[in-house]
Amino acid sequence: MKINEKSIIRIVACVSFGITSFVLFSYLTFPYQKLINVLISRMEARSPFQIRVNSAGPYLFPGLILKGVQITIRTEKEKESEGKKEAVNIPVLNLDNLKIRFSLFSLLRGGIDFSLESKLASGQVKIAYFRARDKYTLRGKWEGIQTEGIPYLKSRYDLNLIGNLSGDVDLKGNPANLQKGEGTIHFKLAGGGIRNATLMKLVTLPDLAFDRFEGKLVLKEGKFVLDQVRLEGNDVQGEATGSILPRKPIGTSMLAVNLKIKLSPNIDTQVGFLFNTILFHKDSQGFYTRALAGVLASPR
């Protein structure tokens, strides 16, 4: 072997050792707890959510594994005993083994570019968020999620919704103005149903089963347009049309949605009179219809 070849090998070996040592040193000594605090504070500043983490550890550098992640939202809820409203934290999601990778350069600039993967209610979620100047890109998908494992529906609406949830998101636009964007959100709830639900907390409804609830939200011309949102099943059928005007915070987004619901003869006999007299109008084809207005957090 020639002397110059040996020199090259030594140089490559030294560089490789240096890189390996740097990565290992960074992996072991990186201030992960401070990084978690920075990530949480920036996420909470950009959303109505509050985030709590039980434990954390290093992931593929630069990354983290977060365990026991609880996401809550601050809202007003009425006390049943006193009839007064009080501010409470309502559970939204519980995540486990949340693997998150981020851009250090973005963090140094005050941004928050990241990609994450996590278990959620027996399913899987993958999300990526990137931001460059006044534009953002949000892409992701979720599958195999059992909706009875999502606490928000029960704690906020007292609704036991069951089924297998899947879907995807592909959005881009201006983070400062939610109405300046484009893209789609697709969702599908298969083999679903509703159990132990109440109507205005007055009457317990019979259990409902449906084959699928599916549709798309298409962001265009400053609003989310409901596209082919349909409910199909033996107990209930329905569809939703209209739009949602996004605003900050997200709970104040304006609703302009029209609902059509048709119950099976057996279910209609039990609760049809309540639908017709309290919430809906029954048309000539047997569909109960209603126009929803107000905001996302408090539709009316």
RODO-2510 file (C-alpha; in nm, 4 decimals, decimal comma):
residues 300
     n   res          X          Y          Z
     1     m     0,0000     0,0000     0,0000
     2     k     0,1323     0,3390    -0,0904
     3     i     0,2079     0,5974     0,1748
     4     n    -0,0441     0,8487     0,0375
     5     e    -0,3198     0,5874     0,0550
     6     k    -0,2379     0,5219     0,4218
     7     s    -0,2535     0,8920     0,4915
     8     i    -0,5952     0,9164     0,3313
     9     i    -0,7185     0,6235     0,5399
    10     r    -0,5913     0,7904     0,8598
    11     i    -0,7639     1,1166     0,7696
    12     v    -1,0947     0,9399     0,6935
    13     a    -1,0675     0,7429     1,0190
    14     c    -1,0004     1,0585     1,2220
    15     v    -1,2906     1,2449     1,0615
    16     s    -1,5229     0,9486     1,1157
    17     f    -1,4146     0,9219     1,4806
    18     g    -1,4694     1,2952     1,5283
    19     i    -1,8166     1,2878     1,3779
    20     t    -1,9138     0,9812     1,5800
    21     s    -1,7837     1,1394     1,9010
    22     f    -1,9715     1,4625     1,8311
    23     v    -2,2995     1,2818     1,7642
    24     l    -2,2585     1,0631     2,0743
    25     f    -2,1659     1,3630     2,2904
    26     s    -2,4632     1,5609     2,1598
    27     y    -2,6951     1,2655     2,2133
    28     l    -2,5893     1,2206     2,5759
    29     t    -2,5445     1,5828     2,6866
    30     f    -2,8074     1,7703     2,4848
    31     p    -3,0377     1,9783     2,7136
    32     y    -3,3539     1,7813     2,6338
    33     q    -3,5608     1,9142     2,9246
    34     k    -3,5008     2,2740     2,8199
    35     l    -3,5873     2,1817     2,4649
    36     i    -3,9140     2,0219     2,5785
    37     n    -4,0051     2,3383     2,7693
    38     v    -3,9335     2,5507     2,4595
    39     l    -4,1399     2,3232     2,2340
    40     i    -4,4352     2,3144     2,4724
    41     s    -4,4349     2,6912     2,5298
    42     r    -4,4306     2,7619     2,1552
    43     m    -4,7013     2,5068     2,0795
    44     e    -4,9225     2,6452     2,3544
    45     a    -4,8629     3,0012     2,2307
    46     r    -4,9862     2,9003     1,8835
    47     s    -5,2933     2,7032     1,9952
    48     p    -5,5652     2,6914     2,2638
    49     f    -5,4195     2,3691     2,4028
    50     q    -5,2205     2,2934     2,7150
    51     i    -4,9643     2,0106     2,7075
    52     r    -4,8333     1,7957     2,9911
    53     v    -4,5577     1,5303     2,9617
    54     n    -4,4840     1,2565     3,2160
    55     s    -4,1375     1,1622     3,0923
    56     a    -3,9036     1,2195     2,8004
    57     g    -3,5893     1,0758     2,6468
    58     p    -3,3641     1,1200     2,3434
    59     y    -3,4591     0,9973     1,9964
    60     l    -3,2730     1,0058     1,6630
    61     f    -3,0811     1,3326     1,6999
    62     p    -3,2235     1,5894     1,7057
    63     g    -3,5348     1,4264     1,8434
    64     l    -3,7313     1,3255     2,1515
    65     i    -3,9533     1,0438     2,2737
    66     l    -4,2294     1,1748     2,4987
    67     k    -4,4365     0,9394     2,7138
    68     g    -4,7642     1,0053     2,8896
    69     v    -4,8520     1,3148     2,6869
    70     q    -5,1843     1,4719     2,7838
    71     i    -5,3355     1,7500     2,5746
    72     t    -5,6150     1,9562     2,7281
    73     i    -5,8129     2,2622     2,6227
    74     r    -5,9327     2,5467     2,8434
    75     t    -6,3039     2,6070     2,8096
    76     e    -6,6149     2,6979     3,0038
    77     k    -6,8370     2,4199     3,1322
    78     e    -7,1614     2,4499     3,3204
    79     k    -7,1909     2,3054     3,6700
    80     e    -7,4948     2,0792     3,6783
    81     s    -7,5650     2,1482     4,0462
    82     e    -7,5382     2,5288     4,0349
    83     g    -7,6206     2,6112     3,6727
    84     k    -7,3123     2,8339     3,6538
    85     k    -7,0215     2,8180     3,4121
    86     e    -6,6626     2,7770     3,5221
    87     a    -6,3333     2,7532     3,3355
    88     v    -6,2029     2,3969     3,3246
    89     n    -5,9365     2,1987     3,1403
    90     i    -6,1051     1,9349     2,9259
    91     p    -5,8960     1,6346     2,8124
    92     v    -5,8527     1,6245     2,4338
    93     l    -5,5992     1,3521     2,3555
    94     n    -5,3698     1,1134     2,5396
    95     l    -5,0578     1,0172     2,3429
    96     d    -4,7972     0,7536     2,4215
    97     n    -4,4501     0,7038     2,2738
    98     l    -4,4661     1,0343     2,0881
    99     k    -4,1580     1,0464     1,8654
   100     i    -4,0824     1,3972     1,7475
   101     r    -3,7982     1,5306     1,5328
   102     f    -3,7437     1,9002     1,4770
   103     s    -3,5256     2,1519     1,2998
   104     l    -3,2661     2,3101     1,5298
   105     f    -3,2179     2,5915     1,2800
   106     s    -3,5914     2,6669     1,2920
   107     l    -3,5887     2,6689     1,6731
   108     l    -3,2982     2,9148     1,6778
   109     r    -3,4991     3,1432     1,4476
   110     g    -3,8025     3,1211     1,6759
   111     g    -3,9913     2,8796     1,4507
   112     i    -4,1208     2,5290     1,5070
   113     d    -4,0699     2,2889     1,2132
   114     f    -4,1229     1,9285     1,3167
   115     s    -4,2387     1,5806     1,2242
   116     l    -4,3980     1,3413     1,4712
   117     e    -4,5230     0,9886     1,5033
   118     s    -4,7292     0,8553     1,7923
   119     k    -4,9660     0,5900     1,9179
   120     l    -5,3197     0,7158     1,9762
   121     a    -5,6147     0,5100     2,0994
   122     s    -5,4777     0,1820     1,9568
   123     g    -5,3949     0,3572     1,6291
   124     q    -5,1116     0,5522     1,4704
   125     v    -5,0648     0,9208     1,3838
   126     k    -4,7982     1,0778     1,1615
   127     i    -4,7781     1,4556     1,1162
   128     a    -4,5226     1,6911     0,9574
   129     y    -4,5301     2,0703     0,9857
   130     f    -4,2948     2,3036     0,8008
   131     r    -4,2890     2,6805     0,7913
   132     a    -4,0928     2,9145     0,5683
   133     r    -4,1447     3,2883     0,6190
   134     d    -4,5183     3,3527     0,5750
   135     k    -4,6101     3,0066     0,4467
   136     y    -4,6735     2,6764     0,6188
   137     t    -4,7237     2,3164     0,5059
   138     l    -4,9095     2,0604     0,7161
   139     r    -4,9231     1,6986     0,6042
   140     g    -5,0143     1,3811     0,7856
   141     k    -5,2281     1,0725     0,8186
   142     w    -5,3898     0,8676     1,0918
   143     e    -5,5289     0,5147     1,0957
   144     g    -5,6648     0,2472     1,3270
   145     i    -5,7753     0,4974     1,5930
   146     q    -6,0552     0,3738     1,8191
   147     t    -6,2691     0,6791     1,8885
   148     e    -6,3826     0,5552     2,2293
   149     g    -6,0223     0,6148     2,3357
   150     i    -6,0454     0,9905     2,2614
   151     p    -6,1521     1,1598     2,5884
   152     y    -6,2605     1,4949     2,4369
   153     l    -6,5880     1,3650     2,2907
   154     k    -6,6978     1,2224     2,6247
   155     s    -6,5769     1,5047     2,8488
   156     r    -6,6966     1,7914     2,6261
   157     y    -7,0169     1,6554     2,4686
   158     d    -7,0930     1,3507     2,6860
   159     l    -7,0821     1,1456     2,3652
   160     n    -6,9694     0,7831     2,3467
   161     l    -6,8705     0,7542     1,9825
   162     i    -6,7267     0,4191     1,8737
   163     g    -6,5575     0,3194     1,5485
   164     n    -6,2297     0,2948     1,3600
   165     l    -6,1041     0,6369     1,2500
   166     s    -5,8654     0,7012     0,9612
   167     g    -5,7832     0,9968     0,7391
   168     d    -5,5224     1,2379     0,6134
   169     v    -5,4453     1,6094     0,5901
   170     d    -5,2633     1,8177     0,3300
   171     l    -5,2813     2,1920     0,3926
   172     k    -5,0690     2,4928     0,3078
   173     g    -5,1145     2,8627     0,3551
   174     n    -5,0397     3,1634     0,5742
   175     p    -5,0101     3,0861     0,9490
   176     a    -5,1065     3,4422     1,0381
   177     n    -5,4345     3,4167     0,8454
   178     l    -5,6115     3,0791     0,8478
   179     q    -5,8357     3,1903     0,5618
   180     k    -5,5416     3,2243     0,3219
   181     g    -5,4697     2,8654     0,2338
   182     e    -5,5675     2,5606     0,0373
   183     g    -5,5794     2,1854     0,0790
   184     t    -5,7967     1,9039     0,2104
   185     i    -5,8749     1,7078     0,5245
   186     h    -6,0221     1,3629     0,4633
   187     f    -6,1749     1,1461     0,7360
   188     k    -6,3496     0,8095     0,7581
   189     l    -6,5121     0,6442     1,0588
   190     a    -6,5945     0,2804     0,9867
   191     g    -6,8012     0,0325     1,1886
   192     g    -6,9169     0,3090     1,4157
   193     g    -7,1996     0,3933     1,6469
   194     i    -7,3192     0,6105     1,9331
   195     r    -7,3895     0,4729     2,2793
   196     n    -7,5482     0,6199     2,5917
   197     a    -7,6036     0,9593     2,4271
   198     t    -7,8455     1,2183     2,5576
   199     l    -8,0463     1,4868     2,3813
   200     m    -7,9796     1,8223     2,5481
   201     k    -7,9015     1,6210     2,8658
   202     l    -8,2744     1,5570     2,9032
   203     v    -8,3506     1,2289     2,7290
   204     t    -8,1306     0,9226     2,6785
   205     l    -8,1209     0,8252     2,3130
   206     p    -8,1223     0,4639     2,1928
   207     d    -7,7899     0,3253     2,0741
   208     l    -7,7238     0,3946     1,7062
   209     a    -7,5056     0,1930     1,4689
   210     f    -7,3769     0,2952     1,1260
   211     d    -7,1476     0,1453     0,8638
   212     r    -6,9410     0,4531     0,7912
   213     f    -6,9178     0,8280     0,8328
   214     e    -6,6935     0,9788     0,5671
   215     g    -6,6160     1,3060     0,3972
   216     k    -6,3708     1,5827     0,3111
   217     l    -6,3097     1,9386     0,4212
   218     v    -6,1740     2,1380     0,1288
   219     l    -6,0013     2,4662     0,2133
   220     k    -6,0651     2,7157    -0,0645
   221     e    -6,1649     3,0803    -0,0947
   222     g    -6,1002     3,1359     0,2739
   223     k    -6,3224     2,8618     0,4183
   224     f    -6,3507     2,4884     0,4677
   225     v    -6,6204     2,3510     0,2375
   226     l    -6,7874     2,0248     0,3402
   227     d    -6,7532     1,7864     0,0467
   228     q    -6,9492     1,4594     0,0284
   229     v    -6,9885     1,4323     0,4043
   230     r    -7,2187     1,1338     0,4423
   231     l    -7,3419     0,9000     0,7131
   232     e    -7,4571     0,5512     0,6097
   233     g    -7,6078     0,2733     0,8204
   234     n    -7,9160     0,0704     0,9059
   235     d    -8,0148     0,2823     1,2068
   236     v    -7,9358     0,6249     1,0637
   237     q    -7,8452     0,7979     0,7386
   238     g    -7,7492     1,1548     0,6734
   239     e    -7,5365     1,4169     0,5081
   240     a    -7,3877     1,7560     0,5834
   241     t    -7,3261     2,0476     0,3485
   242     g    -7,2073     2,4022     0,3926
   243     s    -6,8847     2,5535     0,5190
   244     i    -6,6721     2,6500     0,8191
   245     l    -6,4951     2,9864     0,8281
   246     p    -6,1641     2,9336     1,0161
   247     r    -6,0679     3,1841     1,2826
   248     k    -5,8310     3,2094     1,5786
   249     p    -5,8740     3,0546     1,8260
   250     i    -6,0119     2,7585     1,6336
   251     g    -6,3163     2,7302     1,8605
   252     t    -6,4437     3,0652     1,7290
   253     s    -6,4591     2,9422     1,3675
   254     m    -6,7957     3,0360     1,2140
   255     l    -7,0420     2,7629     1,1136
   256     a    -7,2795     2,7622     0,8173
   257     v    -7,3706     2,3938     0,7991
   258     n    -7,6889     2,2187     0,6881
   259     l    -7,7718     1,8757     0,8331
   260     k    -8,0024     1,6037     0,6993
   261     i    -8,0677     1,2945     0,9115
   262     k    -8,2995     1,0004     0,8480
   263     l    -8,3715     0,7498     1,1231
   264     s    -8,4783     0,3893     1,0849
   265     p    -8,8504     0,3269     1,1558
   266     n    -8,7689     0,1678     1,4937
   267     i    -8,5453     0,4560     1,6090
   268     d    -8,7819     0,7147     1,4615
   269     t    -9,0696     0,5736     1,6684
   270     q    -8,8677     0,6165     1,9876
   271     v    -8,7171     0,9622     1,9431
   272     g    -8,8578     1,1118     1,6224
   273     f    -9,0976     1,3415     1,8034
   274     l    -8,8079     1,4921     2,0003
   275     f    -8,6052     1,5589     1,6859
   276     n    -8,9068     1,7171     1,5168
   277     t    -9,0134     1,9412     1,8045
   278     i    -8,6805     2,0445     1,9582
   279     l    -8,3993     2,0451     1,7049
   280     f    -8,5082     1,9547     1,3536
   281     h    -8,7750     1,9950     1,0900
   282     k    -8,8931     1,6814     0,9074
   283     d    -8,9237     1,7134     0,5295
   284     s    -9,1456     1,5211     0,2872
   285     q    -8,8780     1,2540     0,2305
   286     g    -8,8516     1,1664     0,5978
   287     f    -8,5255     1,3553     0,6621
   288     y    -8,4849     1,5691     0,9713
   289     t    -8,3123     1,8915     0,8654
   290     r    -8,1417     2,1688     1,0543
   291     a    -7,9159     2,4657     0,9785
   292     l    -7,6245     2,4984     1,2213
   293     a    -7,4834     2,8446     1,2892
   294     g    -7,2778     2,9968     1,5682
   295     v    -6,9174     2,8930     1,6308
   296     l    -6,7403     2,5588     1,6381
   297     a    -6,7169     2,5521     2,0183
   298     s    -7,0872     2,6385     2,0667
   299     p    -7,2998     2,5553     1,7605
   300     r    -7,6623     2,6628     1,7584
***
